[in-house]
Amino acid sequence: MFDLPSVELDEMIQAEKKQVALEYHSEAWADGISDGIESDILAETAITTALLELVRLHGEDQVVEMIDDLRQRVRFGEFRADRTVQ
């Protein structure tokens, strides 16, 4: 057995949790689409739910900073469906 530095282990655990969370969201999204809910409604409610939780956990000022960061990432094309990673 080998020992990983605790920071590296924590990063691996976080990455795995994010992957599982993405799978949960994808499944819920597919269920919503299957039930006839439009994707823009699913998207808006997902963002609203996320913002409510983030504000509860971190406060409004920190969430506004997150949103500013997301705005820049959108402007740089990070979320475009046709984006290619080089």
Backbone as a ProteinNet text record, in pm:
[ID]
protein_1_A
[PRIMARY]
MFDLPSVELDEMIQAEKKQVALEYHSEAWADGISDGIESDILAETAITTALLELVRLHGEDQVVEMIDDLRQRVRFGEFRADRTVQ
[TERTIARY]
84	0	88.4	44.2	122.3	44.6	118.7	57.2	51.4	-64.6	-80.5	-77.6	-16.6	-27.4	-174.8	-209.2	-350.5	-415.4	-341.1	-397.5	-435.8	-348.8	-376.8	-496.7	-503	-615.4	-745.8	-741.6	-860.6	-906.8	-811.1	-845.9	-910.5	-859.8	-917.2	-1059.4	-1080.5	-1213.2	-1309.7	-1265.8	-1350.9	-1386.3	-1289.9	-1315	-1416.2	-1403.6	-1497.9	-1638	-1647.4	-1778	-1841.1	-1760.7	-1813.5	-1864.6	-1792.9	-1836.9	-1969.2	-1983.5	-2108.3	-2221.4	-2193.8	-2295.7	-2340.8	-2246.5	-2282.2	-2372.1	-2343.5	-2427.4	-2568.6	-2580.3	-2712	-2789	-2720.6	-2785.8	-2828.3	-2742	-2774.9	-2897.3	-2904.2	-3019.4	-3147.5	-3139.7	-3256.6	-3298.8	-3201.5	-3229.6	-3302.8	-3251.4	-3313.6	-3456.1	-3477.3	-3611.6	-3705.1	-3656.3	-3737.6	-3775.2	-3679	-3705.5	-3807.3	-3789.6	-3881.4	-4023.3	-4034.6	-4165.4	-4222.7	-4151.8	-4203.6	-4166	-4070	-4025.8	-3917.4	-3934.9	-3840.6	-3705.2	-3598.7	-3463.5	-3435.4	-3494.7	-3469	-3531.3	-3643.6	-3704.3	-3617.6	-3569.9	-3480	-3353.5	-3297.8	-3175.1	-3197.1	-3304.7	-3329.7	-3352.8	-3428.4	-3453.1	-3327.4	-3241.6	-3114.9	-3025.6	-3018.2	-2937	-2994.3	-3126.1	-3190.3	-3164.9	-3181.4	-3157.3	-3011.5	-2920.4	-2778.7	-2746.2	-2800	-2771.9	-2828	-2948.4	-3005.1	-2914.1	-2864.9	-2778.3	-2642.8	-2585.6	-2457.1	-2466.3	-2573.2	-2590.7	-2607.2	-2681.3	-2698.9	-2565.1	-2481.2	-2353.6	-2244.8	-2240.1	-2125.3	-2157.8	-2284.5	-2321.4	-2326.7	-2397.7	-2422.9	-2296.3	-2207.2	-2088	-2001.2	-1980.8	-1897.7	-1966.7	-2098.2	-2171.2	-2165.5	-2173.6	-2161.3	-2024.4	-1919	-1785.6	-1783.6	-1849.1	-1858	-1928.2	-2036.9	-2113.6	-2030	-1953.3	-1864.7	-1763.2	-1708.3	-1614.6	-1683.6	-1804.5	-1879.5	-1909.2	-1940.7	-1968	-1847.3	-1728.5	-1607.5	-1585.2	-1610.2	-1593.2	-1690.1	-1812.4	-1909.2	-1858	-1810.2	-1759.5	-1641.2	-1560.1	-1444.9	-1482	-1611.3	-1658.4	-1645.4	-1620	-1597.5	-1719.5	-1838.4	-1959.4	-2026.5	-1961	-2019.6	-2021.9	-2131.7	-2145	-2044.2	-2007.1	-1915.7	-1769.7	-1741.7	-1605.9	-1515.8	-1394.6	-1295.9	-1179.3	-1129.6	-1017.3	-891.7	-791.4	-667.3	-556.2
-118.1	0	124.3	230.7	353	465.1	559.8	672.8	793.6	853.2	977.5	1092.7	1202.8	1320.1	1353.9	1400.5	1422.7	1523.3	1622	1720.8	1651.7	1565.4	1492.8	1399.4	1332.8	1244.2	1324.1	1438.9	1525	1570.5	1604.1	1645.2	1531	1410.3	1293.5	1267.8	1280.3	1259.6	1364.9	1491.4	1598.6	1574.2	1531.4	1504.4	1391.4	1288.4	1176.7	1221.7	1302.6	1354.2	1438.8	1521.2	1604	1516.7	1409.6	1319.6	1253.4	1207.8	1145.9	1247.7	1370.2	1475.9	1504.6	1507.2	1529.5	1417.4	1295.6	1182.9	1196.5	1238.9	1261.6	1369.7	1479.2	1588.9	1544.6	1470.1	1422.4	1331.7	1247.4	1157.6	1236.9	1332.8	1415.9	1496.8	1546.7	1624.1	1535.5	1415.7	1323.4	1289	1271.3	1244.3	1361.4	1483.5	1601.4	1613	1593.2	1597.4	1490	1369.6	1259.5	1292.4	1372.7	1413	1534.4	1582.3	1691.5	1830.7	1841.3	1973	2023	2144.8	2201.7	2224.5	2212.4	2224	2362.2	2469	2601.5	2615.7	2550.1	2551.6	2472.1	2356.4	2277.3	2356.7	2424.7	2501	2614.9	2690.3	2803.6	2758.2	2651.4	2604.3	2544.9	2483.3	2430.7	2544.8	2651.3	2766.7	2831.5	2847.6	2908.6	2826.3	2696.2	2607.5	2616.5	2616.3	2625.5	2758.2	2867.4	2998.2	3009.2	2957.6	2959.2	2886.6	2771.5	2692.9	2761.5	2814.8	2882.5	3005.6	3083.9	3200.9	3157.3	3050.4	2999	2958.4	2893.6	2843	2949.5	3040.5	3130.6	3279.6	3314.5	3456	3518.5	3629.3	3694.6	3747.6	3809.2	3868.7	3765.3	3651.3	3547.5	3489.6	3477.3	3424	3522.8	3651.4	3751.6	3739.5	3716.1	3695.8	3572	3463.7	3342	3369.8	3445.3	3477	3561.4	3655.8	3736.5	3647.4	3549.5	3454.8	3373.1	3326.6	3249.7	3334.8	3461.4	3551.7	3557.2	3570	3573.4	3440.7	3331.1	3200.2	3181.9	3233.4	3227.4	3310.2	3431.2	3520.2	3459.1	3381.5	3317.8	3187.3	3152.5	3037.4	2903.4	2903.2	2776.7	2683.8	2738.9	2657.4	2635.3	2674.3	2653.5	2505.5	2461.4	2320.2	2278.5	2372.3	2339.7	2367.3	2392.8	2424.9	2303.8	2326.6	2220.2	2254.1	2155.2	2172.5	2131.1	2220.4	2189.2	2161.4
0	0	0	-63.2	-66.8	0	51.9	121.4	29.5	19.9	-54.2	44.9	4.8	92.4	113.4	232.8	264.1	170.2	121.8	28.1	-101.6	-152	-275.5	-257.2	-143.6	-114.7	-107.2	-39.9	-31.2	-170	-257	-393.5	-470.2	-452	-519.4	-469.5	-339.2	-281.4	-334.8	-338.6	-391.3	-537.1	-616.8	-758.9	-774.9	-692.2	-699	-657.6	-552.5	-509.9	-619.7	-686.3	-795.9	-909.8	-940.3	-1047	-1010.6	-887	-842.5	-843.4	-797.9	-799.4	-941.7	-1035.5	-1176.5	-1227.6	-1187.7	-1228	-1170.3	-1044	-983.2	-1059.4	-1088	-1161.1	-1300.9	-1367.9	-1502.8	-1501.1	-1400.9	-1388.5	-1360.4	-1269.5	-1239	-1361.7	-1434.7	-1556.8	-1657.9	-1679.5	-1774	-1730.1	-1599.1	-1548	-1576	-1555	-1580.9	-1727.8	-1815.9	-1960.1	-1996.6	-1939.7	-1965.4	-1920.1	-1814.1	-1762.7	-1835.7	-1938.2	-2019.6	-1972.9	-1882	-1836.2	-1931.5	-1980.9	-2076.3	-2010	-2091.2	-2037.2	-1979.7	-2036.2	-1979.7	-1840.9	-1816.3	-1682.7	-1585.7	-1629	-1544.8	-1511.8	-1610.7	-1589.6	-1490.9	-1509.7	-1420.8	-1276.4	-1258.8	-1122.3	-1060	-1140.2	-1087.8	-1039.7	-1119	-1079.8	-954.9	-949	-832.8	-707.2	-716.7	-602.4	-556.8	-652.5	-619	-551.2	-604.1	-544.4	-402.9	-381.4	-246.7	-148.1	-186.9	-98.6	-77.9	-185.2	-172.6	-83.4	-97.3	-11	133.7	154.9	291.6	352.5	273	323.1	334.1	235.5	224	233.4	224.7	229.4	91.5	85.2	-43.3	-109.8	-32.8	-93.8	-164.3	-100.4	-162.3	-286.5	-282.2	-397.2	-513.6	-484.4	-590.7	-657.6	-579.2	-637.1	-726.9	-681.1	-762.7	-894.4	-887.4	-1007.7	-1103.6	-1049.5	-1133.9	-1205	-1132.7	-1192.9	-1302	-1273.9	-1373.9	-1497.8	-1477	-1589.5	-1682.7	-1625.6	-1707.6	-1779.8	-1711.2	-1773.8	-1890	-1876.1	-1985.5	-2102.6	-2073.8	-2179.6	-2252.9	-2183	-2246.5	-2317	-2317.2	-2393.9	-2325.5	-2195.7	-2126	-2130	-2141.4	-2132.9	-2268.6	-2375.9	-2509.4	-2542.9	-2600.1	-2634.8	-2743.3	-2830.4	-2940.7	-2907.7	-2778.6	-2736.2	-2750.3	-2799.9	-2808.2	-2716.8	-2646.1	-2556	-2630	-2629.5	-2700.8	-2606.2
[MASK]
++++++++++++++++++++++++++++++++++++++++++++++++++++++++++++++++++++++++++++++++++++++

